[in-house]
Amino acid sequence: MNMKETVAYLTEAIESRRPNRVITGNPIMLMVGLENPDFHRALATADLVVPDGAGVVWAARRLKQPVKERVAGFDLMHQMLQEGDRKSWSVYLLGASADIIKTAHDNLKRKYPGVRFVGYRDGYFTDREDGAVIAEIRAANPDMLFVARATMNQEPWIEKYASVLGVPVIMGVGGSFDVVAGKVKRAPVLFQKLNLEWFYRLLQEPSRYKRMLVLPRFALKVIKDGEKVLKPTKPS
């Protein structure tokens, strides 16, 4: 689905109170899934995976299974908040550090006054605190839950507790709260159009270079394994 269709699909899910676990798929996630069974299960069992990364769009096109367009998680979150602004949906924000999540909450509340922000808390809690966090979210009963935690525990955590939470739209948003809070600048439109958002983020945070090393591995795997998929099998 393109962005417009994705928003319509999730709007219907909220209006019908039908739980949906949304993953914003990018090359780093896909590569982690190949090496980590728990993470792979979280990806494979999601209700909806949107093509967040430019690398995913490229891979789909190369494998002759093209997607309609890139559906960036940051943009999808804002599109859903715009819809919620008109329809008075409720939202809970979970993740990032205490100062970042508070600033992100305050900024979003000003930008979308029609949205009912029913709660927020940072993402630095232990497994033993999961019960209290879940109870707090259930009591808030939001229409949408946006979660921003580290890659290795964001999607598995959501997958583990989605059925208990019962929220119509639960979506991992990675570093989106950092951008909303103003800690990190989003790439200019030119970088977005050239599919170089990852490079702009790397310029801002050079410490992310280790994560970025996954990208050439992903590209090589798509090329190598893609040839096997696309090459017709000779009759025996």
Buried (B, 14 or more C-beta within 10 A) or exposed (E): BEBEEBBEBBBEBBEEEEBBBBBBBBBBBBBBBEEBEBBBBBBEEBBBBBBBBBBBBBBBEBEEEEBBBBBBBBBBBBBBBBBBBEEEBBBBBBBBBEEBBBBBBBBBBEEBEEBBBBBBBBBEEEEEEBEEBBEBBBEBEBBBBBBBBEBEBBBBBBBBBBEEBEBBBBBBBBBBBBBBBEBBEBBEEEBBEEBBBBEBBBEEEEEBEEBBEBBEEBBEBBEEEBEEEEEEEEEE
